[in-house]
Amino acid sequence: MQDPVSVVVVFLLLWWWFFLMALPIGVRVAETPEEGHAASAPRRPHLWKKAAGATVAAILGTFLVDYLIGADLFSFRDAIKNW
């Protein structure tokens, strides 16, 4: 297992990546937007569902990254030494 700070950093980076990828999914714009709203504003963005999905995906991604680093399948340190 990596140190806790690295795990948190990997989780946060993956969470934002997955959340930003999920934002455009299922977006429907209102045909007649209300006064003062942008014409491109989504009717129901479902942000809670997208945040929950990003959280689950980031947890799984963090475990995957931790496994790949711990399995020593590749090493950036060795690549840097040989460079």
N, C-alpha and C positions, 0 to 999 in steps of 0.2 A: 504494500500500500504506500502511496505517495504521502508526502507531508500534507497536513490539512489545508494549508494555504493554497497549495497547488490544486488540490481537489476542488476547492471553492472557486478558484479562478477558472478552471476548466468548465465547471458547472455553469458559472455565470456567462461565460463566452458562448457555450453551446445553447444556453437558454435564450439569450438574445438572438442568436442565429436562427434557431427554430421558430421563435416568436415572430420575427420579421418575415420569415418565409411563409408563415401561416396567415399573416394579415390579409393578403388578397384573396384567400380561399373563401368562396361562397358569398362574396360581396354583391349586394343588389342595391342599386341607387333608387331613390324615390322618383317617381315620374313627375310629381309636382312638389318640389321642395318647399318647405316652410319659409316664410319671410326671414331673412338674415342667415339662412343656412346655405352652404355651398352646394351647387348643383351636383357635385360629385360625391357628396357625403353619403356614406352607406346608411340604409334604413336601420338595419339591426346588425351591428358588426360582430356580435357574439364573442366579445373580448375574453369573457371568463372561460369559455370553451377553448379558445385558442391559447390562453395562458396555461390552462390545465394540460392541454396536449403538449405544449412546449416544455412544461415541467416534467412530464413523463418521459418525453423524448430526450431531454437533457440528462435526466437521471440514468437512463439506459446508455446514452452516449458517454457519460462520465465513467460508468462501469466498464464500457468497452475500451475507452482510452486508457484507463487504469490497468486493465488486463493486458493490452498491447504493450504498454510500457513495462509492466512487471514480467511479461513473458520473454523479454529480451529478444524479440523477433528482429528488431533493428535497433541500432544505437547511434544516436547523433554524436556522442562522445567519440566513438571509434571513427566515424566519418570525418570529424574535425581533426583528430590526430593524424589521419592518413592524408589529409588535404595538404 
